[in-house]
Amino acid sequence: MLYNFSMDSWINNLSPELFWDVLQSEINPEKHERWLVERVLQRGRWEDWLLVRANYGKNRLRNLSPQLKLDPKAENFLKIYCGT
């Protein structure tokens, strides 16, 4: 069972096209963090990245980065951002 977030959740401010294959209301930013970061880095807008960065933080993204399956461009961007 997926968690439904209230309308004021930051995830509701992400671009709707990121959720072309899932219901945005069923995405749990904690449970689906890897999926969400991958989706934003590979398909999102700059504004989406700013929301992810603000809500997960640099340390969390750095710790998550080895688990992510990213294209080379997104992977390099994250490495530069995280300083790894």
Phi and psi restraints in degrees (value plus and minus 20) as a CYANA .aco file:
   2 LEU   PHI    -113.5   -73.5
   2 LEU   PSI     130.6   170.6
   3 TYR   PHI    -102.5   -62.5
   3 TYR   PSI     112.4   152.4
   4 ASN   PHI    -114.5   -74.5
   4 ASN   PSI     107.1   147.1
   5 PHE   PHI    -114.4   -74.4
   5 PHE   PSI     131.8   171.8
   6 SER   PHI     -89.5   -49.5
   6 SER   PSI     144.1   184.1
   7 MET   PHI     -84.9   -44.9
   7 MET   PSI     -39.3     0.7
   8 ASP   PHI    -109.6   -69.6
   8 ASP   PSI     -15.5    24.5
   9 SER   PHI     -87.9   -47.9
   9 SER   PSI     125.1   165.1
  10 TRP   PHI     -80.6   -40.6
  10 TRP   PSI     -48.1    -8.1
  11 ILE   PHI     -83.5   -43.5
  11 ILE   PSI     -46.5    -6.5
  12 ASN   PHI     -92.3   -52.3
  12 ASN   PSI     -31.3     8.7
  13 ASN   PHI    -112.4   -72.4
  13 ASN   PSI     -23.9    16.1
  14 LEU   PHI     -94.8   -54.8
  14 LEU   PSI     136.9   176.9
  15 SER   PHI     -79.3   -39.3
  15 SER   PSI     109.9   149.9
  16 PRO   PHI     -81.5   -41.5
  16 PRO   PSI     -47.2    -7.2
  17 GLU   PHI     -87.5   -47.5
  17 GLU   PSI     -34.6     5.4
  18 LEU   PHI     -87.6   -47.6
  18 LEU   PSI     -39.8     0.2
  19 PHE   PHI    -132.0   -92.0
  19 PHE   PSI      17.2    57.2
  20 TRP   PHI     -83.4   -43.4
  20 TRP   PSI     -45.0    -5.0
  21 ASP   PHI    -134.4   -94.4
  21 ASP   PSI     -19.1    20.9
  22 VAL   PHI    -160.8  -120.8
  22 VAL   PSI     144.3   184.3
  23 LEU   PHI    -104.5   -64.5
  23 LEU   PSI     103.0   143.0
  24 GLN   PHI     -76.7   -36.7
  24 GLN   PSI     -56.5   -16.5
  25 SER   PHI     -88.3   -48.3
  25 SER   PSI     -33.7     6.3
  26 GLU   PHI    -119.8   -79.8
  26 GLU   PSI     -16.7    23.3
  27 ILE   PHI    -108.3   -68.3
  27 ILE   PSI     104.6   144.6
  28 ASN   PHI    -120.4   -80.4
  28 ASN   PSI      94.0   134.0
  29 PRO   PHI     -80.1   -40.1
  29 PRO   PSI     -43.2    -3.2
  30 GLU   PHI    -102.2   -62.2
  30 GLU   PSI     -71.0   -31.0
  31 LYS   PHI     -90.7   -50.7
  31 LYS   PSI     -54.1   -14.1
  32 HIS   PHI    -130.0   -90.0
  32 HIS   PSI       8.5    48.5
  33 GLU   PHI     -81.0   -41.0
  33 GLU   PSI     -61.9   -21.9
  34 ARG   PHI     -81.9   -41.9
  34 ARG   PSI     -68.1   -28.1
  35 TRP   PHI     -79.3   -39.3
  35 TRP   PSI     -64.3   -24.3
  36 LEU   PHI     -85.9   -45.9
  36 LEU   PSI     -63.8   -23.8
  37 VAL   PHI     -85.8   -45.8
  37 VAL   PSI     -63.7   -23.7
  38 GLU   PHI     -79.1   -39.1
  38 GLU   PSI     -65.7   -25.7
  39 ARG   PHI     -83.4   -43.4
  39 ARG   PSI     -64.5   -24.5
  40 VAL   PHI     -87.3   -47.3
  40 VAL   PSI     -64.0   -24.0
  41 LEU   PHI     -85.6   -45.6
  41 LEU   PSI     -52.1   -12.1
  42 GLN   PHI    -116.9   -76.9
  42 GLN   PSI     -44.0    -4.0
  43 ARG   PHI    -151.2  -111.2
  43 ARG   PSI     -26.7    13.3
  44 GLY   PHI    -105.6   -65.6
  44 GLY   PSI     152.2   192.2
  45 ARG   PHI    -112.3   -72.3
  45 ARG   PSI     148.9   188.9
  46 TRP   PHI     -77.2   -37.2
  46 TRP   PSI     -61.7   -21.7
  47 GLU   PHI     -82.2   -42.2
  47 GLU   PSI     -55.0   -15.0
  48 ASP   PHI     -85.4   -45.4
  48 ASP   PSI     -63.2   -23.2
  49 TRP   PHI     -81.0   -41.0
  49 TRP   PSI     -62.3   -22.3
  50 LEU   PHI     -81.3   -41.3
  50 LEU   PSI     -57.9   -17.9
  51 LEU   PHI     -86.9   -46.9
  51 LEU   PSI     -64.2   -24.2
  52 VAL   PHI     -82.4   -42.4
  52 VAL   PSI     -66.5   -26.5
  53 ARG   PHI     -80.3   -40.3
  53 ARG   PSI     -63.2   -23.2
  54 ALA   PHI     -88.0   -48.0
  54 ALA   PSI     -53.2   -13.2
  55 ASN   PHI    -112.1   -72.1
  55 ASN   PSI     -45.2    -5.2
  56 TYR   PHI    -120.2   -80.2
  56 TYR   PSI     -53.1   -13.1
  57 GLY   PHI      61.8   101.8
  57 GLY   PSI     138.0   178.0
  58 LYS   PHI     -83.3   -43.3
  58 LYS   PSI     -64.3   -24.3
  59 ASN   PHI     -84.0   -44.0
  59 ASN   PSI     -62.7   -22.7
  60 ARG   PHI     -85.8   -45.8
  60 ARG   PSI     -61.1   -21.1
  61 LEU   PHI     -85.3   -45.3
  61 LEU   PSI     -58.3   -18.3
  62 ARG   PHI     -82.8   -42.8
  62 ARG   PSI     -63.7   -23.7
  63 ASN   PHI     -88.4   -48.4
  63 ASN   PSI     -51.4   -11.4
  64 LEU   PHI    -100.4   -60.4
  64 LEU   PSI     -46.5    -6.5
  65 SER   PHI     -75.6   -35.6
  65 SER   PSI     -57.9   -17.9
  66 PRO   PHI     -84.4   -44.4
  66 PRO   PSI     -41.9    -1.9
  67 GLN   PHI    -107.2   -67.2
  67 GLN   PSI     -32.7     7.3
  68 LEU   PHI     -99.7   -59.7
  68 LEU   PSI     124.1   164.1
  69 LYS   PHI    -127.0   -87.0
  69 LYS   PSI      78.5   118.5
  70 LEU   PHI    -140.4  -100.4
  70 LEU   PSI     135.2   175.2
  71 ASP   PHI     -91.1   -51.1
  71 ASP   PSI     141.3   181.3
  72 PRO   PHI     -75.8   -35.8
  72 PRO   PSI     -58.6   -18.6
  73 LYS   PHI     -84.4   -44.4
  73 LYS   PSI     -68.1   -28.1
  74 ALA   PHI     -86.2   -46.2
  74 ALA   PSI     -58.8   -18.8
  75 GLU   PHI     -82.6   -42.6
  75 GLU   PSI     -64.9   -24.9
  76 ASN   PHI     -85.1   -45.1
  76 ASN   PSI     -60.2   -20.2
  77 PHE   PHI     -78.4   -38.4
  77 PHE   PSI     -67.5   -27.5
  78 LEU   PHI     -86.1   -46.1
  78 LEU   PSI     -58.6   -18.6
  79 LYS   PHI     -81.5   -41.5
  79 LYS   PSI     -63.2   -23.2
  80 ILE   PHI     -84.9   -44.9
  80 ILE   PSI     -65.0   -25.0
  81 TYR   PHI     -81.5   -41.5
  81 TYR   PSI     -64.9   -24.9
  82 CYS   PHI    -101.1   -61.1
  82 CYS   PSI     -34.3     5.7
  83 GLY   PHI      52.7    92.7
  83 GLY   PSI      14.5    54.5
